[in-house]
Amino acid sequence: MNHLTNEQLEDVMQGGDADITHLNQCQDCRDSLAEKQAIAARLRSAFMSVKADAGLANRVRYQINQNNETTETAKSIQHTWTTRLHHKLWPALAAAAAIFIVLVPLSMYVLTPSTATAAQAELVMIHQQNLGSHREFYNDADPEKLAEYFKDKLGFTPAFPCTGQGMAIRGCCVAHFKGQIVGSYVVDTPKGVISIIVVTDTPRQMGMTHMPEKTGYEQSLWKSSYAQCNMVTVRLGDYSYCAIGEISKISHEYLRYLLSRLLPNIQQ
Amino acid sequence: MKTSSESFEEIALPHLNAVYRAAVAICGRQGEAEDLVQDAFIKAFERFELFEKGTNCKAWLFQILRNTWIDRLRHQKIAGLTLPLDEEIVARASEDGELKWSNAEDLIENFSDEQIIKALGELPEDQRLTLFLTDVEQLSQKEVAKITGVAVGTVKSRASRARSELKNKLSSYAKQMGLIGGEK
């Protein structure tokens, strides 16, 4: 008696045609089928518990809207050009389009109430990218080498985190914030990964609220939460140092603690 | 009239969890899976005009997810032509060393969800996705063939090999846990 092949058993599992007569008569084939079905059912139930983090949907939505705005702007400009050129108004329109190109991205931050959200979303995005496997970090045990890296990339050297107490710098990198290059550190801490992003925007411009607590050096702090991330920012000189971590692991208080550890270096 | 992002959110975004589960099946790690899903959804949005309304959006997203994953592997230079060889080895191993389970249903309930997902993650690349799509998403062999870019016959043999290999992995876990002996 020829048993059903694996491919035939696959067909049976899919509810397709198969030699049912043989299956009814053959205990071995029935056992094989039952085993395959048990594995399939258990695999299905194992994945029932896997659910995407709520923040993921927000991040996807944000990126889609960003892409959409860029596309719509481009389409709008193209449409204006093609229709008005027939009226020989292109010099005036070229100027208008140029203004449009400049004003639309700017308006995201300056003219609309979503200014703060957009800035915070970008900060979260940088943090998420830092957590991703594709982010390339520059790392060197020598702090002077790290300083050289930032000097080369940013034109200045931001302060470096004071490590120890289970904290270590995973690496430095540059990212884009509001179309400009900014510096970022990633710090591994006992509670989780924290990104520190150094930007020129003030905490208020980024929509953060003032914290009653201060650092050990009496520096004011601002905080915010967005897309499952907590953020705390300290303003030092011309730069804001924004520390970001996931809400589930990193509290505002812990971020404040980390920023306080940055201060001895910052004040150098 | 709805904007393209509104339509996309309405049609594609409800499948986020399913796509995320597929990403976990493909790459195993949660952080990387999130990254992969984000990239896949951006690509899907960019190509949304090409999506035929009324067809299976989830299957379309799975296809984009797989392509995004392959692009990543290429980028990391860890893809290449190793897959057929891997599959061959797995197939041989499955034929040579398959353990008999006296009561599959009872035995398999002893494993945690994490162990099951981990065992799946140890299979060769395309076997993971094929088994996920076949067993978890319960797509038809034809749909899986379209998503993975192979013939229906290949889907059948790949799913069968993957399940055998998964069983072998779970058998070795079971031995470690003292649930079964080493009898064949």
Interface residues (C-beta under 8 A of the other chain):
Chain A: N6 E7 L9 E10 D11 Q14 A34 E35 K36 A38 I39 A40 R42 L43 R44 S45 A46 F47 S49 V50 K51 A52 D53 L56 A57 R59 V60 R61 Q63 I64 N65 N67 N68 T71 E72 Q128 L131 G132 S133 H134
Chain B: T3 S4 S5 F8 E9 L13 L16 N17 Y20 R21 V24 A25 R29 G31 E32 E34 D35 V37 Q38 F41 I42 F45 E46 R72 H75 W101 A104 E105 I108 E109 F111 D113 I116 I117 L120 L131 F132 T134 D135 V136 Q138 S140 Q141 G153 K156 S157 A159 S160 R161 R163 S164 L166 K167 L170
